Amino acid sequence: MLIDMQDIFRRYSFDIICQFSFGLDPHCLLPSLPTSILPDEFDLCSKITAERAMVVSPLYWKLKRFLNVGSERKLKEAISVVNSSAEAMIKERHRLRVGSLKDLLSRFMDSEDVDDKYLRDIVINFLLAGRDTIASALTDFFLLLSNNPRVEEKIRVELDSIMKPTQESPTFKQTREFHYVNSAIKKI
């Protein structure tokens, strides 16, 4: 059975970005929940936008956009889903508003003269930048590990020497002791 690790890393990084940046967890990795369509709509927007650069003339896609047909219609629909999802995150953040929240979105919301459209654009930019960056780095890292069993073993030994056998995740303090792991990650 093949496992699409890049897909898992993309969903994982989407959860991380949402938690860190917005204080919300979309639970993209939970198998019991339906898959969130937001990551798929992000992918569709990226794909169609990249395809625009491949056409002979920009007039082609601009005409399709004007007529609201084909891939440009799909792009418009995907953008609508992305915008609606970002607006829902902002609405939820307004609803949960607590002075002690220190996620990135709350910090932007504390700024003066910031409207929800600006916040929506911030949310979308963070999601775009963070999700693909983290997922690509994790994919590259594990590909390199799979091709270097010696490095994988050294990482395993380091993790075993720092973490307790029953411990599933390292503490923040423990991550500072992961010298070999950090060096390996920095190689990518």
Buried (B, 14 or more C-beta within 10 A) or exposed (E): EEEEBBEBBBBBBBBBBBEEBBBBEBEBEEEEEEEBEBBEBBBBBEEBBEEBEEEEEEEEBEEBBEEEEBBBEBBEBBBEBBBEBBBBBBEBBEEEEEEEBEBBBBEBBEEEEEEBEEBBEBBBEBBBEBBBEBBBBBBBBBEBBEEEEEBBEBBEEBBEEBBEEEEEEBEEEBEEBBEBBEEBBEEE
